[in-house]
Amino acid sequence: MRLILIVMLCALGLPGISQFYDASTSLVLSAEAAIPSGPLSKTNSFGAGGSAKVRIPSGIRSDVFITANLAAFPGKNYTVGNTKKKAALAKAASVFVGYRIYLNPLSDYNSFYIQGDAGVSAVTTKLINPAIAPSIGFLINDKLDLSLKYQKILSNNKYADYSFIALGIGYGFNFN
């Protein structure tokens, strides 16, 4: 009898916990400012990009994401021996699947989160390689998404060894 009472109280309490969370699928469009790291930082400078994410709610404290993004880094002048060169524009187009965990319930619409993404990236050299992109962020009013991510393209090819840190701001549009 006690177990039935506990289950009923929990079931009645769940709608109250999640009543403020918008559990609908949404599209998040983001702009990103990026700083190259690793070998890319030697030949290319500060870059910019954007992303489109489809957010699929998977619980009160988690979402699944499908993300497509593009980042571009202008080439900078550098010297090899006595020769001065200008690097070409470096671009990376990526597609990811990710999972976000909110550190507190979204019942107040504001929450810190951690997110892990895994997928593939195509770089300037037209090579397609696996990539990862862990991130942290803060979601405001279930719409405004502020994030900091590290994206790494996993490659043994020095021309496709791209990694960067990006600061992003995005806005979510609901599908319903």
C-alpha positions in Angstrom: 0.0 0.0 0.0 2.8 2.4 0.9 4.5 1.7 -2.5 1.3 2.4 -4.4 0.9 5.7 -2.5 4.6 6.7 -3.3 4.1 5.9 -7.0 0.9 7.9 -7.2 2.4 10.9 -5.5 5.4 10.8 -7.8 3.2 10.5 -10.8 1.0 13.4 -9.7 4.2 15.5 -9.0 5.9 15.0 -12.4 3.6 17.4 -14.3 4.3 20.1 -11.7 8.0 19.6 -12.1 8.0 19.8 -15.9 5.2 22.3 -16.4 7.5 25.2 -17.3 9.9 23.2 -19.6 9.0 23.5 -23.2 9.4 19.8 -24.3 8.9 20.5 -28.0 11.5 19.9 -30.7 13.2 23.1 -31.7 15.7 24.6 -34.2 18.6 26.5 -32.7 20.5 28.8 -35.0 23.9 30.0 -33.6 26.8 32.3 -34.6 30.3 31.5 -33.3 33.6 33.3 -32.9 36.5 30.8 -33.0 40.2 30.7 -32.1 42.2 28.1 -33.9 44.5 25.8 -31.8 47.1 23.2 -32.7 48.7 23.3 -36.2 45.8 25.4 -37.5 46.8 28.3 -35.2 50.2 28.6 -36.9 48.8 29.3 -40.4 45.3 30.7 -39.8 43.9 33.4 -37.6 40.7 34.1 -35.6 37.6 32.8 -37.4 33.9 32.7 -37.4 31.1 30.3 -38.2 27.6 29.3 -37.6 25.5 26.2 -36.8 22.0 24.9 -37.0 20.9 22.4 -34.4 17.7 20.4 -34.1 17.0 19.9 -30.4 15.0 16.8 -29.5 14.0 16.7 -25.8 14.8 13.4 -24.1 13.8 14.2 -20.6 13.6 16.9 -18.0 17.4 17.1 -17.7 18.5 16.1 -21.2 18.2 16.7 -24.9 19.5 15.0 -28.1 21.0 17.2 -30.8 21.6 16.9 -34.5 24.0 19.7 -35.6 25.4 21.0 -38.8 28.1 23.7 -38.6 30.6 25.6 -40.7 33.7 27.4 -39.5 36.1 29.5 -41.5 39.6 30.8 -40.6 41.4 33.3 -42.8 45.0 32.6 -43.7 47.8 34.6 -42.2 51.3 35.4 -43.3 54.0 33.1 -42.1 57.6 32.2 -42.9 59.1 28.9 -43.8 62.9 29.3 -43.9 63.4 32.5 -45.9 60.2 32.3 -47.8 57.1 34.3 -46.8 53.7 32.7 -47.5 50.1 33.4 -47.0 47.9 30.5 -45.9 44.7 29.7 -47.6 41.3 30.2 -46.0 40.6 27.1 -43.9 37.1 25.8 -43.7 35.5 22.9 -41.8 31.9 21.7 -42.3 30.7 19.3 -39.7 27.7 17.1 -38.9 27.3 15.9 -35.3 24.9 13.9 -33.1 25.1 15.0 -29.5 23.7 14.6 -26.0 23.2 17.5 -23.6 22.7 17.1 -19.8 21.3 20.0 -17.9 22.9 20.5 -14.4 19.5 21.5 -12.9 16.0 20.9 -14.2 14.7 23.4 -16.7 11.7 24.2 -14.6 12.9 27.8 -14.3 13.9 27.9 -18.0 17.6 28.7 -17.0 20.2 26.0 -16.7 23.9 25.3 -17.1 24.7 22.3 -19.2 27.4 20.0 -20.6 27.2 18.6 -24.0 29.1 16.0 -26.0 29.0 15.8 -29.8 30.5 13.2 -32.2 30.3 13.1 -35.9 32.3 13.9 -39.1 34.0 16.9 -40.6 35.0 17.8 -44.1 37.9 20.2 -44.3 39.4 22.4 -47.0 41.4 19.4 -48.3 38.1 17.6 -48.9 39.0 14.9 -46.4 36.2 13.6 -44.3 37.3 12.7 -40.8 35.7 11.8 -37.4 35.3 14.8 -35.1 34.3 15.5 -31.5 33.0 18.7 -29.9 32.5 18.8 -26.1 30.9 22.0 -24.8 29.6 23.8 -21.8 26.9 26.4 -21.8 24.0 28.2 -20.3 20.4 28.2 -21.6 18.4 31.3 -20.8 14.6 31.2 -20.9 14.7 28.0 -22.9 15.6 30.1 -26.0 19.0 31.9 -25.7 21.9 29.5 -25.8 25.4 30.7 -24.7 28.1 28.1 -25.3 31.9 27.5 -25.2 33.1 24.4 -27.2 36.3 22.7 -28.2 36.1 21.1 -31.6 38.7 18.6 -32.7 38.9 16.9 -36.1 40.6 13.5 -35.6 43.1 13.0 -38.4 46.6 11.7 -39.0 46.8 14.1 -41.9 48.6 17.3 -40.9 46.4 19.2 -43.4 43.2 18.1 -41.8 44.3 18.4 -38.2 41.9 21.2 -37.2 41.0 22.1 -33.7 39.5 25.3 -32.3 37.7 26.8 -29.4 34.5 28.6 -30.2 32.2 31.0 -28.2 28.7 30.8 -29.5 25.3 32.5 -29.1 22.2 30.9 -30.4 18.4 31.3 -30.4 15.8 28.5 -30.4 12.7 28.4 -32.5 10.0 25.8 -31.6 8.4 23.6 -34.2 5.0 23.5 -32.6 
